[in-house]
Amino acid sequence: MVSKVLVTGGAGYIGSHAVVELLANGYECIVVDNLSNSSYESLARVQVLAKKRVPFYQVDLVDLEALVKVFEEHSDIESVLHFAGLKAVGESAQIPLQYYHNNVSGTVVLLQLMEKYEVKNLVFSSSATVYGDYTRYPGMVQVPETCPLQPTNPYGHTKFTIENILRDVSASGSWKFAILRYFNPIGAHPSGLIGEDPLGVPNNLLPYMAQVAVGRREKLSVFGDDYDTRDGTPIRDYIHVVDLAKGHVAALKYLQNQKKDLCAAWNLGSGKGSTVLEMYDAFTKACGIEIPRDIVGRRDGDVPLLVAKPTKAKLELDWKTELDVKEACEDLWRWVTKNPFGYSQHGVISRTVSKGDYENRLVTLGHGSRFQLVISNKGATIFDLLVDGQSIVLGPGDPGDYSGATVGRYANRIAGGKYELEGKSYQLTTNDNDNTNHSGVDCFSEKHFLGPLVKTPSKGVFIAEYLLLDEQPTDFRSDLMVSVTYTLDVQAKSLDIQYQGVLTKGQATPINLTNHTYFNLNKVNADTVQGTEIRLATNEAVGLDGSLHHVNVSTFDARKEENTVLNAAGPRYDHCFVVADSTSLDSTKGKLRPIFRASHPESRISLEVLTTEPSFQFYTGDGLTGFAPRSGFAVEPARYVNAINNDKWKETVTLSRGDVYRSRIVYRFT
């Protein structure tokens, strides 16, 4: 049985890395975070990285009512990893009341609800600051868990207070508490996808140096060089954040294996100390940049030496650090170079469709430019597309319109909703007379994709990738993993969409993916496509039975004055036009060819559609239900209609284990 874990502060630096490790160890996670010093983007990336969905609630722990909702909706929570809290030493001296309210009161509310809902395992993210200046004890080089606690700043006092609360609560019986006192977390995930992104001025050494290295800060201030250490700067035990995250998982497993109640503390550290200047040298070597620095006065609350004695964690939790300072600096630099402004990116903004609904985020690429794309997690949908400030697509309408969505796992119609694969017959739910269109009840348009993972924009090019884990669908009998990658080129005014699908479980399955955007090139002036001039690469269309027929429409080789003009009532099109005899399962191995052109004389916007696909459905929107008829037209490059039932084309839409489906569509505007 899968164990479910509530992670407080799970969108933060350490919390997000812990979620990655929990998922890798087979746990299910629910994350709550008030996002006061973190970004949901970290969790969006975690889900893509782990290829697993993680429910998220933007909740402050002191908000009892909001936290109750989380426990009510997830009554099977078994354990809690508690990271949520304010954490800056210097800031805590300036606003101590906020630290006590947020850290201590929030923990009390959490414990009250854990007691109410009978969740009795908790791993608490404490801090080595609870030890204070342990050099007051002569000869103590490494601090053990038995060292008397004497924090020297309000932040440390809040951690100390929470530890005492846990001991008192534990004495009441039936609780298992693991208190983890860790030292100085540094580094980032080796993928470069998640890392530390402090809001405002960083309070810790490594993230501050990183911002100086990329030009966000002028220089580094070293707080004091007159300590009794080997170079006069404070010594700290720096631990890679991935090691730290694994330590939390080890502690959770330890609690789950204990039959008796307990409340115990462990140090998580390397047992090795580095001075500030040694860390400066290590990071400058990793990034290859000489970072400007100044020596300034000591900082209130700092102690000269803080190094862990990690023996207990090794013996009892079977945990020790595996990554060193050099690797941490290299991973941090990888994170910073990929994300110079952290989770913020120039020209990229995100928002939720409704407050708190992070499964329906809207992400804008090219924000502030003359060519912008707005995409949504639901259906990996094109929510809006602006050309020279004009919106030229219909937004989401009724589910049956599929407006803007990725359609699959099988786009277009399957005759009778029936097909055969590997000697077995299958019947799908029909939704288009007696046929199944766009996969019927299993259409991707209503499914929530993970992501998007947005790469750092470069020279006006924005790349965003969505991931769908299509598991246990209603009609289809296998699981898929599908990626949809949008590439927006602002200067070229082009939008490139690439699809990829692999089978992850079960037998071979039909697959055919496309985008179902409705275009209206004169949307700002008219609510229909009237006046739109079109040309197609071909006038040959294929029917459900595989037969070819001629359609009356202008083609590329016709004379200029012979454009087909769409008006308010006609001509009507809903045909699958054929532009190639055949293709492979991976059509991107073939040629990218133009298939469709449209323009409108009033808006002066022109569209050209190119694809590697062998056919495309052209539909003039006469049956739209969420919009007025003919509000927009759709051009849907894909495999042939009903190809799964045609022996000539069947292999182009049959995905077996080990195969990779790929296709590509490009929209160009002038």
C-alpha positions in Angstrom: 0.0 0.0 0.0 1.3 3.4 -1.0 2.0 5.8 2.0 0.7 9.3 1.7 2.8 12.2 3.1 1.8 15.8 3.7 4.7 18.1 3.1 4.4 21.6 4.5 6.6 24.2 2.8 6.9 21.7 -0.1 7.4 24.5 -2.7 10.4 25.8 -0.9 14.1 25.1 -1.5 14.5 22.1 0.8 10.9 21.0 0.7 10.8 20.7 -3.1 13.9 18.5 -3.1 12.4 16.4 -0.4 9.3 15.9 -2.5 11.5 14.6 -5.4 13.1 12.1 -3.0 9.7 11.0 -1.5 8.3 10.4 -4.9 11.4 8.5 -6.0 10.9 6.2 -2.9 7.3 5.4 -3.8 5.4 7.8 -1.5 2.5 10.0 -2.6 2.8 13.6 -1.6 0.4 16.5 -0.9 2.0 19.9 -0.6 0.9 22.9 1.4 2.8 26.2 1.1 1.7 29.8 1.5 4.3 30.8 -1.2 5.5 33.8 0.9 9.1 32.9 0.1 8.7 30.3 -2.7 7.2 29.7 -6.1 4.7 27.2 -7.3 6.9 26.9 -10.4 9.3 24.7 -8.3 6.5 22.2 -7.7 5.4 22.3 -11.4 9.0 21.3 -12.3 9.1 18.6 -9.6 6.1 17.0 -11.1 7.7 17.0 -14.6 11.0 15.8 -13.1 9.3 12.9 -11.2 6.6 12.3 -13.8 4.0 12.2 -11.0 1.1 14.5 -10.0 1.3 16.3 -6.7 -1.8 18.0 -5.3 -1.0 21.5 -4.0 -2.8 23.8 -1.6 -1.8 27.5 -1.1 -2.3 27.4 2.6 -0.8 29.2 5.6 -0.5 26.9 8.5 -2.0 29.4 10.9 -5.2 29.2 8.8 -7.0 26.5 10.6 -10.0 26.4 8.3 -7.9 26.1 5.2 -5.7 23.4 6.7 -8.8 21.4 7.8 -9.9 21.2 4.1 -6.6 19.6 3.2 -7.0 16.9 5.9 -10.6 16.4 4.9 -9.8 15.9 1.3 -6.9 13.6 2.0 -8.1 11.5 4.9 -5.5 8.8 4.2 -2.5 11.0 5.1 -0.2 8.9 7.3 2.8 11.2 7.9 3.9 14.8 7.8 7.2 16.4 6.7 7.2 19.9 8.3 9.4 22.4 6.5 7.1 25.5 6.5 8.5 28.5 8.4 10.4 31.7 8.1 14.1 31.0 8.2 16.4 34.1 8.0 18.6 34.7 11.1 19.1 38.4 10.5 15.5 39.1 9.6 14.3 37.2 12.7 16.0 39.8 14.9 14.1 42.6 13.1 10.6 41.0 13.1 10.7 38.4 15.9 6.9 38.5 16.5 6.3 37.4 12.9 8.7 34.6 13.4 7.0 33.3 16.5 3.5 33.7 15.0 4.4 32.0 11.7 6.8 29.2 13.0 5.4 28.4 16.4 1.7 29.1 16.0 1.7 27.4 12.6 3.2 24.2 14.1 0.6 24.2 16.9 -2.2 24.4 14.4 -0.6 21.6 12.4 -0.3 19.3 15.5 -3.9 20.0 16.6 -5.1 18.7 13.2 -2.7 15.8 13.1 -4.2 14.8 16.5 -7.7 15.2 15.3 -7.2 13.2 12.1 -4.9 10.6 13.9 -1.8 11.3 11.9 1.0 10.6 14.4 4.3 10.6 12.4 6.1 13.9 11.9 9.6 14.7 10.7 10.4 18.2 11.8 12.8 20.4 9.9 14.7 22.0 12.8 18.1 23.7 12.6 21.6 23.6 14.0 21.0 27.2 15.2 19.4 25.7 18.3 22.9 24.9 19.5 24.0 28.5 19.5 27.7 29.1 20.1 28.8 25.7 21.2 32.4 26.8 21.2 31.6 27.9 24.8 32.4 24.3 25.6 36.2 23.8 25.4 37.4 21.2 23.0 34.1 20.6 21.3 34.9 20.6 17.5 31.8 18.8 16.3 28.5 19.4 18.0 26.6 16.2 19.1 22.9 16.0 19.7 23.5 15.9 23.4 25.0 19.4 23.4 22.9 21.8 25.5 20.6 24.0 23.4 21.2 27.7 23.6 20.1 29.6 20.4 21.3 33.1 19.9 18.7 34.6 17.7 14.8 34.6 17.4 14.9 32.2 14.4 16.8 29.7 16.5 14.5 30.3 19.5 11.4 29.4 17.4 13.0 26.1 16.4 14.0 25.5 20.0 10.4 26.2 21.1 8.9 23.9 18.6 11.3 21.1 19.7 10.1 21.6 23.2 6.5 21.5 22.1 7.1 18.2 20.3 8.7 16.7 23.4 5.7 17.7 25.5 3.2 16.4 23.0 5.1 13.2 22.7 4.8 12.6 26.4 1.1 12.4 26.0 1.6 9.2 24.0 1.0 7.7 20.5 3.3 10.0 18.7 6.5 9.5 16.6 8.6 12.6 16.1 11.9 12.9 14.3 13.7 16.2 14.8 16.3 16.9 12.2 18.9 19.5 13.0 20.7 20.3 9.8 23.4 22.7 9.1 24.0 24.7 6.0 22.1 23.4 2.9 23.7 24.3 -0.4 23.6 23.2 -4.1 20.7 22.3 -6.3 19.2 19.3 -8.0 21.7 18.0 -10.6 19.1 18.3 -13.3 19.2 22.1 -12.9 15.4 22.2 -12.8 15.0 23.1 -9.2 17.2 25.1 -6.7 17.2 27.9 -4.3 15.4 31.0 -5.4 15.1 33.4 -2.5 12.7 36.3 -2.9 14.4 39.6 -2.3 18.0 39.8 -1.1 19.5 36.3 -0.3 20.3 35.7 3.4 22.7 32.8 2.8 26.2 32.8 1.4 26.0 30.6 -1.7 22.8 32.0 -3.3 24.2 35.5 -2.7 27.4 34.7 -4.5 25.5 33.1 -7.3 23.5 36.3 -7.9 26.8 38.3 -7.9 28.2 35.9 -10.5 25.3 36.4 -12.9 25.2 40.2 -12.4 22.2 40.5 -10.2 24.2 41.8 -7.2 27.2 44.1 -7.2 29.5 42.3 -4.7 29.7 39.9 -1.8 29.9 41.1 1.8 31.9 38.8 4.1 30.6 39.4 7.6 33.8 39.4 9.7 37.3 38.1 9.3 38.4 38.3 12.9 37.0 35.1 14.2 39.3 32.5 15.9 39.3 30.3 12.8 42.0 29.3 10.3 41.3 32.3 8.0 39.3 34.5 10.3 35.9 33.8 8.8 33.2 31.6 10.3 33.2 27.9 9.8 30.1 26.0 8.8 29.1 22.5 7.9 27.8 22.7 4.3 25.5 19.9 3.1 24.2 19.3 -0.4 20.4 19.8 -0.5 19.9 16.4 -2.2 21.7 14.7 0.7 19.5 16.6 3.1 16.3 15.6 1.3 17.4 12.0 1.4 18.0 12.4 5.2 14.4 13.4 5.7 13.2 10.3 3.8 15.5 8.1 5.9 14.0 9.7 9.1 10.5 9.0 7.9 11.3 5.4 7.1 12.8 5.1 10.6 9.6 6.4 12.2 7.4 4.1 10.2 9.5 1.1 11.3 9.3 1.9 15.0 6.7 0.1 17.0 7.1 2.3 20.1 6.4 6.0 20.5 9.4 8.3 20.3 10.7 11.8 20.0 14.3 11.9 19.0 16.8 14.4 17.3 19.5 13.8 14.8 22.1 16.0 13.2 22.2 16.0 9.4 25.6 17.2 8.3 28.9 16.1 6.8 31.0 16.5 9.9 33.4 18.7 7.9 33.6 22.4 8.2 34.5 25.0 5.6 35.2 28.7 6.1 33.4 31.4 4.3 36.5 32.2 2.2 37.0 28.5 1.4 33.4 28.4 0.1 34.2 31.5 -1.9 37.1 29.8 -3.5 35.1 26.6 -4.2 32.3 28.5 -5.9 34.5 30.8 -8.0 36.3 27.7 -9.2 33.0 26.1 -10.2 31.7 29.1 -12.1 35.1 30.3 -13.4 34.3 33.9 -12.4 36.2 36.1 -9.9 33.4 37.4 -7.7 33.9 40.9 -6.2 33.9 40.9 -2.4 34.3 43.2 0.7 35.1 42.3 4.3 32.6 44.0 6.6 31.7 43.8 10.2 30.3 40.8 12.0 26.5 40.0 11.6 24.4 39.8 14.7 23.6 36.2 15.8 26.5 34.6 13.9 28.7 32.1 15.7 32.3 31.3 14.8 32.0 27.5 14.4 29.0 25.2 13.6 29.9 21.7 12.5 27.8 18.5 13.0 28.7 15.3 14.6 26.6 13.1 12.3 27.4 9.7 13.9 24.0 9.1 15.3 22.2 9.6 11.9 24.6 7.1 10.3 24.1 4.5 13.0 20.3 4.8 13.4 19.0 6.3 10.2 21.6 4.5 7.9 22.2 8.0 6.4 25.3 9.9 5.6 26.3 12.6 3.1 27.4 11.4 -0.4 28.0 14.7 -2.2 30.8 17.1 -1.3 31.2 20.9 -1.5 32.7 20.8 -5.0 29.6 18.9 -6.4 27.3 21.3 -4.5 28.9 24.3 -6.1 28.8 22.7 -9.5 25.1 21.9 -9.2 24.4 25.3 -7.9 26.1 26.9 -10.9 24.2 24.6 -13.3 21.0 25.8 -11.7 22.0 29.4 -11.8 23.1 29.4 -15.5 19.9 27.7 -16.5 17.8 29.9 -14.3 19.7 33.2 -13.8 16.6 34.8 -12.3 15.4 31.8 -10.5 11.9 30.7 -11.3 11.2 34.1 -12.8 11.8 34.5 -16.5 11.7 37.5 -18.7 8.6 37.5 -21.0 6.9 34.7 -19.1 4.1 35.1 -16.6 1.7 32.7 -15.1 -1.7 32.9 -13.3 -4.4 30.6 -12.2 -7.8 30.6 -13.9 -9.4 30.8 -10.5 -7.9 31.4 -7.1 -5.9 28.5 -5.8 -6.6 26.3 -8.8 -3.0 25.5 -9.7 -4.0 22.6 -12.0 -5.5 25.2 -14.4 -2.6 27.6 -14.7 -2.3 30.0 -17.7 1.2 30.7 -18.8 2.0 33.5 -21.2 5.0 33.2 -23.5 6.3 36.4 -25.1 4.6 38.6 -22.6 4.9 42.3 -23.6 5.8 41.5 -27.2 3.8 41.7 -30.5 3.5 37.9 -30.6 2.2 36.2 -27.5 1.0 32.7 -26.7 -1.2 31.8 -23.7 -1.3 28.1 -22.8 -3.2 26.1 -20.2 -2.5 22.9 -18.3 -6.0 21.6 -19.1 -5.6 19.9 -22.4 -2.2 21.6 -23.0 -4.5 24.1 -24.6 -3.8 27.2 -26.7 -5.9 29.6 -24.6 -5.0 32.7 -26.7 -2.6 33.7 -29.5 -1.9 37.4 -30.2 -0.5 38.6 -33.5 0.5 42.3 -33.5 -1.7 42.8 -30.4 -4.8 41.1 -32.0 -6.2 37.9 -30.6 -6.7 35.5 -33.5 -8.0 32.3 -31.9 -11.2 31.3 -30.0 -10.7 30.7 -26.3 -11.9 27.5 -24.6 -15.6 26.9 -25.3 -17.8 23.9 -24.6 -15.9 20.6 -24.1 -17.4 19.2 -27.4 -15.7 22.0 -29.3 -12.2 21.0 -28.2 -11.2 24.6 -28.8 -7.4 25.1 -28.6 -6.8 21.7 -27.0 -4.5 18.9 -27.7 -6.7 16.1 -29.0 -5.8 12.5 -28.5 -5.0 9.8 -27.7 -6.6 9.3 -31.1 -7.6 12.5 -33.0 -10.3 12.4 -35.7 -12.8 9.7 -36.2 -12.7 5.9 -35.8 -15.5 4.3 -37.8 -18.1 2.7 -35.5 -15.7 3.3 -32.5 -14.3 -0.2 -33.4 -10.8 -1.4 -34.1 -8.6 -4.5 -33.9 -5.0 -4.7 -32.6 -2.9 -7.8 -32.1 -5.8 -10.1 -32.7 -8.1 -8.4 -30.2 -11.3 -6.4 -30.9 -12.1 -3.2 -29.1 -15.2 -1.0 -28.8 -15.0 2.6 -27.8 -17.8 4.9 -26.6 -19.3 6.6 -29.6 -19.9 10.4 -29.6 -20.2 11.3 -33.3 -23.3 9.6 -34.7 -22.1 6.0 -34.6 -18.4 6.9 -34.7 -15.8 7.9 -32.0 -14.3 11.3 -32.6 -11.2 12.6 -30.8 -11.2 9.5 -28.4 -14.6 10.2 -27.0 -14.7 10.0 -23.2 -10.9 9.7 -23.1 -10.0 12.9 -25.0 -6.9 14.7 -23.8 -8.8 18.0 -24.0 -10.3 17.4 -20.6 -7.1 16.1 -18.9 -4.6 18.0 -16.9 -1.1 18.0 -18.1 1.9 18.4 -15.9 4.1 21.5 -16.2 4.8 23.4 -18.3 8.5 23.2 -18.1 9.6 26.6 -19.6 13.2 26.9 -20.6 15.0 30.2 -20.1 14.1 32.4 -23.2 16.8 33.2 -25.6 16.7 35.8 -28.4 12.9 35.9 -28.4 12.5 32.1 -28.5 10.3 30.6 -25.8 10.0 26.8 -25.2 7.4 25.2 -23.0 6.9 21.5 -22.5 3.8 19.8 -21.1 3.7 16.2 -19.9 0.6 13.9 -19.7 0.5 10.6 -17.8 -2.5 9.1 -19.4 -3.1 6.2 -17.0 -6.1 3.9 -16.7 -8.3 5.6 -19.3 -12.0 4.6 -19.5 -12.0 3.0 -23.0 -8.4 2.4 -24.0 -6.5 -0.5 -22.4 -3.0 0.8 -21.9 -1.1 3.7 -20.4 0.7 6.5 -22.3 3.2 9.2 -21.5 2.8 12.1 -23.9 4.7 15.4 -24.2 3.6 18.5 -26.0 6.3 21.1 -26.7 5.4 24.6 -27.7 8.2 26.8 -29.3 7.3 30.4 -29.8 9.6 32.5 -32.0 8.6 36.2 -31.4 10.8 37.6 -34.2 9.7 35.0 -36.8 6.1 35.1 -35.6 6.0 31.3 -35.7 4.6 28.7 -33.3 6.0 25.2 -33.5 4.2 22.3 -31.8 5.9 18.9 -31.4 4.2 15.8 -30.0 5.8 12.7 -28.6 4.1 9.6 -27.1 5.4 6.3 -25.6 3.6 3.3 -24.2 4.3 2.8 -20.5 1.9 -0.1 -19.6 -0.3 -2.5 -21.4 -0.8 -3.7 -25.0 -0.3 -1.8 -28.2 -2.7 1.2 -28.6 -3.9 3.5 -31.4 -2.3 7.0 -31.3 -2.9 10.1 -33.3 -2.3 13.6 -31.8 -3.0 17.1 -33.1 -4.1 20.6 -32.0 -7.7 21.8 -32.3 -7.3 25.6 -32.3 -10.0 27.6 -34.0 -8.6 30.6 -35.9 -10.3 33.8 -36.7 -7.8 36.2 -38.4 -10.3 39.1 -38.1 -11.6 38.3 -34.6 -11.2 41.9 -33.4 -13.6 43.1 -36.1 -16.0 40.2 -36.8 -17.4 37.3 -34.9 -17.3 35.0 -38.0 -14.7 33.9 -40.5 -16.4 35.9 -43.2 -14.0 37.3 -45.7 -11.2 34.9 -44.9 -9.3 33.8 -48.0 -7.9 30.3 -48.1 -5.8 28.0 -50.2 -4.9 24.3 -49.5 -2.0 22.2 -50.7 -4.5 19.7 -52.1 -8.2 19.2 -53.0 -8.1 15.5 -52.5 -9.8 14.2 -49.3 -10.2 10.8 -47.8 -13.4 9.4 -46.2 -14.0 7.0 -43.3 -14.0 4.1 -45.8 -10.5 5.1 -47.2 -11.8 6.2 -50.5 -10.5 9.5 -52.1 -12.7 12.2 -53.4 -12.3 15.7 -54.9 -13.3 18.8 -52.9 -14.1 22.1 -54.4 -11.4 24.4 -52.9 -8.6 26.6 -54.1 -5.1 25.0 -54.1 -1.6 26.3 -54.0 -1.1 25.8 -57.8 -4.3 27.7 -58.7 -4.2 31.3 -60.1 -3.9 34.1 -57.5 -7.5 35.4 -58.1 -8.9 32.0 -57.4 -8.6 32.1 -53.6 -11.6 30.4 -51.9 -13.4 33.0 -49.8 -15.2 32.0 -46.6 -18.5 33.8 -45.9 -21.1 33.7 -43.2 -22.9 30.7 -44.5 -20.4 28.8 -46.7 -18.7 27.1 -48.2 -18.7 24.4 -45.5 -15.7 22.1 -45.0 -15.1 19.2 -42.6 -12.8 17.0 -44.6 -9.6 15.1 -44.1 -7.3 16.3 -46.9 -4.4 14.0 -48.0 -1.0 15.6 -48.7 1.2 12.5 -48.6 0.8 8.8 -49.5 2.1 7.5 -46.2 4.3 8.2 -43.2 6.0 6.4 -40.4 5.0 6.4 -36.7 7.6 9.2 -36.3 6.5 11.6 -39.0 9.2 14.1 -38.0 11.7 12.0 -40.0 9.9 13.3 -43.1 9.7 16.7 -44.7 8.1 19.7 -43.1 5.7 20.8 -45.9 3.2 23.7 -46.2 -0.4 22.5 -46.3 -2.7 25.5 -45.7 -2.7 29.3 -46.2 -5.2 31.9 -45.0 -5.4 35.7 -44.9 -7.9 38.4 -44.2 -7.9 41.7 -46.1 -9.3 43.7 -43.2 -6.9 42.6 -40.4 -4.0 42.0 -42.9 -3.0 39.0 -41.0 -1.9 35.9 -42.9 -1.4 32.3 -41.6 0.6 29.5 -43.1 0.4 26.0 -41.6 3.2 23.5 -42.2 3.5 19.9 -40.9 5.3 16.6 -41.2 1.9 14.8 -41.0 0.4 13.1 -44.1 -3.1 14.7 -43.9 -5.1 17.4 -42.2 -8.7 17.9 -41.2 -10.0 21.3 -42.3 -13.2 22.3 -40.5 -15.1 25.6 -40.8 -16.8 25.4 -37.4 -20.3 25.0 -38.7 -21.3 22.8 -35.7 -19.7 24.9 -32.9 -21.7 24.9 -29.7 -19.7 27.1 -27.3 -19.5 29.8 -30.0 -21.6 31.0 -32.9 -21.3 28.8 -36.0 -18.4 29.7 -38.2 -16.7 31.8 -35.5 -13.4 30.1 -36.4 -11.9 27.5 -38.6 -9.7 24.6 -37.5 -6.7 23.1 -39.4 -5.7 19.8 -37.7 -2.6 18.1 -39.2 -2.6 14.4 -38.2 -2.7 10.9 -39.6 -5.5 9.8 -41.9 -9.1 9.6 -40.6 -9.9 6.1 -39.4 -6.3 5.0 -40.2 -6.5 2.4 -37.4 -9.0 0.4 -39.6 -7.0 0.7 -42.8 -4.4 -2.0 -43.4 -2.4 0.4 -45.6 -2.1 3.1 -42.8 -2.6 1.1 -39.6 1.1 0.9 -38.6 1.4 4.7 -38.7 -1.0 4.9 -35.8 -0.1 1.8 -33.8 2.1 2.4 -30.8 3.8 -0.7 -29.3 6.2 -1.1 -26.4 9.5 0.4 -27.3 8.1 2.6 -30.1 8.1 6.4 -30.1 5.3 8.4 -31.8 6.3 11.9 -33.0 4.7 14.6 -35.1 5.1 18.3 -35.8 2.9 21.3 -36.7 4.1 24.9 -37.4 2.0 28.0 -37.7 3.6 31.0 -39.3 2.1 34.5 -39.4 2.8 37.7 -41.4 
